[in-house]
Amino acid sequence: MATPIASPHESHYDLVAAAIATAAATMLTLLTTLGSSNSSIESSVLLRALLEVELLVLEFALLVGVVALLQRRELQKRRYTFASASLLILGTILLWLSATIIIAAA
């Protein structure tokens, strides 16, 4: 069986997937800190639920980004990178929504 030749774009997908995984990990750390230290989140069912959903979405973004790094075929790498980026964008939108609710309630 022939060894597949790496595409010239493969390293770009690796770079994007690594950046997404790093951003998701950073956001996870910040959200965990915020969730454990903010009394307005602890007292609101909506904000607690949003925080849990944000953490779940960002955990999936991190995992899918790492899986994208491990893929060998460019088509799979591209799909996983796109899925990871989409999850990161969704997590960012949810974070914006919860931050807006916190600011509006203050």
PyRosetta script that sets phi, psi and omega in degrees:
from pyrosetta import init, pose_from_sequence

init()
pose = pose_from_sequence("MATPIASPHESHYDLVAAAIATAAATMLTLLTTLGSSNSSIESSVLLRALLEVELLVLEFALLVGVVALLQRRELQKRRYTFASASLLILGTILLWLSATIIIAAA")
pose.set_psi(1, 134.7)
pose.set_omega(1, -177.5)
pose.set_phi(2, -74.8)
pose.set_psi(2, 145.1)
pose.set_omega(2, 176.7)
pose.set_phi(3, -79.3)
pose.set_psi(3, 126.8)
pose.set_omega(3, -179.5)
pose.set_phi(4, -66.9)
pose.set_psi(4, 139.9)
pose.set_omega(4, 178.9)
pose.set_phi(5, -87.6)
pose.set_psi(5, 133.5)
pose.set_omega(5, -179.0)
pose.set_phi(6, -66.8)
pose.set_psi(6, 139.3)
pose.set_omega(6, 177.3)
pose.set_phi(7, -75.0)
pose.set_psi(7, 152.7)
pose.set_omega(7, 176.2)
pose.set_phi(8, -65.9)
pose.set_psi(8, -16.7)
pose.set_omega(8, -179.3)
pose.set_phi(9, -91.1)
pose.set_psi(9, -11.6)
pose.set_omega(9, -174.9)
pose.set_phi(10, -58.1)
pose.set_psi(10, -40.8)
pose.set_omega(10, -179.6)
pose.set_phi(11, -66.8)
pose.set_psi(11, -29.7)
pose.set_omega(11, 177.1)
pose.set_phi(12, -66.3)
pose.set_psi(12, -43.0)
pose.set_omega(12, 177.7)
pose.set_phi(13, -64.2)
pose.set_psi(13, -38.0)
pose.set_omega(13, 176.8)
pose.set_phi(14, -61.8)
pose.set_psi(14, -43.8)
pose.set_omega(14, -179.8)
pose.set_phi(15, -63.8)
pose.set_psi(15, -45.2)
pose.set_omega(15, 179.6)
pose.set_phi(16, -65.5)
pose.set_psi(16, -44.1)
pose.set_omega(16, 179.6)
pose.set_phi(17, -62.7)
pose.set_psi(17, -39.8)
pose.set_omega(17, 178.5)
pose.set_phi(18, -67.2)
pose.set_psi(18, -39.4)
pose.set_omega(18, 178.3)
pose.set_phi(19, -65.7)
pose.set_psi(19, -40.1)
pose.set_omega(19, 178.9)
pose.set_phi(20, -65.9)
pose.set_psi(20, -44.5)
pose.set_omega(20, 179.3)
pose.set_phi(21, -62.3)
pose.set_psi(21, -39.4)
pose.set_omega(21, 178.6)
pose.set_phi(22, -66.7)
pose.set_psi(22, -43.6)
pose.set_omega(22, 178.8)
pose.set_phi(23, -64.0)
pose.set_psi(23, -41.9)
pose.set_omega(23, 179.2)
pose.set_phi(24, -64.2)
pose.set_psi(24, -41.6)
pose.set_omega(24, 179.2)
pose.set_phi(25, -64.1)
pose.set_psi(25, -41.0)
pose.set_omega(25, 178.2)
pose.set_phi(26, -64.5)
pose.set_psi(26, -44.5)
pose.set_omega(26, 179.1)
pose.set_phi(27, -64.2)
pose.set_psi(27, -38.0)
pose.set_omega(27, 177.2)
pose.set_phi(28, -60.6)
pose.set_psi(28, -44.6)
pose.set_omega(28, 179.5)
pose.set_phi(29, -62.2)
pose.set_psi(29, -46.6)
pose.set_omega(29, -179.3)
pose.set_phi(30, -64.9)
pose.set_psi(30, -41.6)
pose.set_omega(30, 179.6)
pose.set_phi(31, -66.6)
pose.set_psi(31, -38.6)
pose.set_omega(31, 178.4)
pose.set_phi(32, -64.1)
pose.set_psi(32, -42.1)
pose.set_omega(32, 177.3)
pose.set_phi(33, -64.3)
pose.set_psi(33, -45.2)
pose.set_omega(33, 179.7)
pose.set_phi(34, -62.6)
pose.set_psi(34, -44.5)
pose.set_omega(34, -178.2)
pose.set_phi(35, -65.6)
pose.set_psi(35, -30.4)
pose.set_omega(35, -178.2)
pose.set_phi(36, -89.1)
pose.set_psi(36, -11.6)
pose.set_omega(36, -175.6)
pose.set_phi(37, -118.4)
pose.set_psi(37, -3.9)
pose.set_omega(37, -175.5)
pose.set_phi(38, -103.9)
pose.set_psi(38, 118.3)
pose.set_omega(38, -177.2)
pose.set_phi(39, -71.4)
pose.set_psi(39, -27.2)
pose.set_omega(39, 179.2)
pose.set_phi(40, -69.8)
pose.set_psi(40, -28.9)
pose.set_omega(40, 176.6)
pose.set_phi(41, -73.2)
pose.set_psi(41, -41.5)
pose.set_omega(41, -179.1)
pose.set_phi(42, -64.1)
pose.set_psi(42, -29.3)
pose.set_omega(42, -176.6)
pose.set_phi(43, -90.1)
pose.set_psi(43, -8.1)
pose.set_omega(43, -177.4)
pose.set_phi(44, -113.6)
pose.set_psi(44, 124.7)
pose.set_omega(44, 178.1)
pose.set_phi(45, -66.0)
pose.set_psi(45, -40.4)
pose.set_omega(45, -179.8)
pose.set_phi(46, -62.7)
pose.set_psi(46, -46.5)
pose.set_omega(46, -179.5)
pose.set_phi(47, -67.2)
pose.set_psi(47, -36.7)
pose.set_omega(47, 176.1)
pose.set_phi(48, -63.8)
pose.set_psi(48, -42.4)
pose.set_omega(48, 179.2)
pose.set_phi(49, -64.6)
pose.set_psi(49, -42.6)
pose.set_omega(49, 177.4)
pose.set_phi(50, -61.5)
pose.set_psi(50, -41.8)
pose.set_omega(50, 178.7)
pose.set_phi(51, -61.7)
pose.set_psi(51, -43.7)
pose.set_omega(51, 178.9)
pose.set_phi(52, -63.0)
pose.set_psi(52, -42.0)
pose.set_omega(52, 178.9)
pose.set_phi(53, -66.1)
pose.set_psi(53, -42.4)
pose.set_omega(53, 177.4)
pose.set_phi(54, -59.1)
pose.set_psi(54, -46.3)
pose.set_omega(54, 179.9)
pose.set_phi(55, -61.9)
pose.set_psi(55, -42.2)
pose.set_omega(55, 179.9)
pose.set_phi(56, -63.9)
pose.set_psi(56, -46.3)
pose.set_omega(56, -179.4)
pose.set_phi(57, -63.4)
pose.set_psi(57, -42.7)
pose.set_omega(57, -179.3)
pose.set_phi(58, -70.9)
pose.set_psi(58, -32.3)
pose.set_omega(58, 174.3)
pose.set_phi(59, -63.7)
pose.set_psi(59, -42.9)
pose.set_omega(59, 176.9)
pose.set_phi(60, -64.5)
pose.set_psi(60, -39.1)
pose.set_omega(60, 177.5)
pose.set_phi(61, -60.7)
pose.set_psi(61, -42.1)
pose.set_omega(61, 178.7)
pose.set_phi(62, -64.1)
pose.set_psi(62, -47.5)
pose.set_omega(62, -179.3)
pose.set_phi(63, -63.4)
pose.set_psi(63, -44.0)
pose.set_omega(63, -179.4)
pose.set_phi(64, -67.3)
pose.set_psi(64, -35.2)
pose.set_omega(64, 176.1)
pose.set_phi(65, -63.3)
pose.set_psi(65, -40.3)
pose.set_omega(65, 178.1)
pose.set_phi(66, -68.2)
pose.set_psi(66, -40.3)
pose.set_omega(66, 177.2)
pose.set_phi(67, -61.9)
pose.set_psi(67, -39.3)
pose.set_omega(67, 177.8)
pose.set_phi(68, -60.4)
pose.set_psi(68, -38.0)
pose.set_omega(68, 178.3)
pose.set_phi(69, -65.4)
pose.set_psi(69, -30.9)
pose.set_omega(69, -176.3)
pose.set_phi(70, -84.6)
pose.set_psi(70, -14.0)
pose.set_omega(70, -178.0)
pose.set_phi(71, -71.9)
pose.set_psi(71, 147.3)
pose.set_omega(71, 179.9)
pose.set_phi(72, -99.9)
pose.set_psi(72, -38.2)
pose.set_omega(72, -175.9)
pose.set_phi(73, -82.2)
pose.set_psi(73, 136.5)
pose.set_omega(73, -174.6)
pose.set_phi(74, -62.9)
pose.set_psi(74, -39.1)
pose.set_omega(74, -179.0)
pose.set_phi(75, -61.7)
pose.set_psi(75, -45.5)
pose.set_omega(75, 177.7)
pose.set_phi(76, -66.4)
pose.set_psi(76, -41.1)
pose.set_omega(76, 179.2)
pose.set_phi(77, -59.8)
pose.set_psi(77, -43.1)
pose.set_omega(77, 179.6)
pose.set_phi(78, -63.4)
pose.set_psi(78, -44.3)
pose.set_omega(78, -179.7)
pose.set_phi(79, -63.7)
pose.set_psi(79, -45.7)
pose.set_omega(79, 179.3)
pose.set_phi(80, -65.9)
pose.set_psi(80, -38.0)
pose.set_omega(80, 178.3)
pose.set_phi(81, -65.6)
pose.set_psi(81, -42.5)
pose.set_omega(81, 177.8)
pose.set_phi(82, -63.3)
pose.set_psi(82, -43.3)
pose.set_omega(82, 179.3)
pose.set_phi(83, -63.8)
pose.set_psi(83, -41.6)
pose.set_omega(83, 179.2)
pose.set_phi(84, -64.5)
pose.set_psi(84, -42.4)
pose.set_omega(84, 177.8)
pose.set_phi(85, -64.0)
pose.set_psi(85, -39.6)
pose.set_omega(85, 178.6)
pose.set_phi(86, -63.9)
pose.set_psi(86, -42.5)
pose.set_omega(86, 177.8)
pose.set_phi(87, -65.0)
pose.set_psi(87, -39.1)
pose.set_omega(87, 178.4)
pose.set_phi(88, -64.4)
pose.set_psi(88, -40.9)
pose.set_omega(88, 177.1)
pose.set_phi(89, -64.3)
pose.set_psi(89, -43.3)
pose.set_omega(89, 177.2)
pose.set_phi(90, -61.1)
pose.set_psi(90, -43.5)
pose.set_omega(90, 177.9)
pose.set_phi(91, -62.1)
pose.set_psi(91, -37.8)
pose.set_omega(91, 178.4)
pose.set_phi(92, -67.5)
pose.set_psi(92, -39.9)
pose.set_omega(92, 177.5)
pose.set_phi(93, -64.9)
pose.set_psi(93, -42.2)
pose.set_omega(93, 177.3)
pose.set_phi(94, -64.0)
pose.set_psi(94, -39.0)
pose.set_omega(94, 176.9)
pose.set_phi(95, -63.1)
pose.set_psi(95, -42.7)
pose.set_omega(95, 177.4)
pose.set_phi(96, -61.2)
pose.set_psi(96, -42.6)
pose.set_omega(96, 179.8)
pose.set_phi(97, -61.8)
pose.set_psi(97, -46.4)
pose.set_omega(97, -179.5)
pose.set_phi(98, -67.6)
pose.set_psi(98, -37.0)
pose.set_omega(98, 177.5)
pose.set_phi(99, -65.6)
pose.set_psi(99, -37.8)
pose.set_omega(99, 177.7)
pose.set_phi(100, -64.5)
pose.set_psi(100, -40.3)
pose.set_omega(100, 178.4)
pose.set_phi(101, -65.6)
pose.set_psi(101, -42.4)
pose.set_omega(101, 178.4)
pose.set_phi(102, -62.4)
pose.set_psi(102, -44.4)
pose.set_omega(102, -178.9)
pose.set_phi(103, -68.2)
pose.set_psi(103, -40.2)
pose.set_omega(103, 179.9)
pose.set_phi(104, -66.9)
pose.set_psi(104, -31.5)
pose.set_omega(104, -178.7)
pose.set_phi(105, -78.5)
pose.set_psi(105, -18.5)
pose.set_omega(105, -176.7)
pose.set_phi(106, -76.4)
pose.dump_pdb("model.pdb")
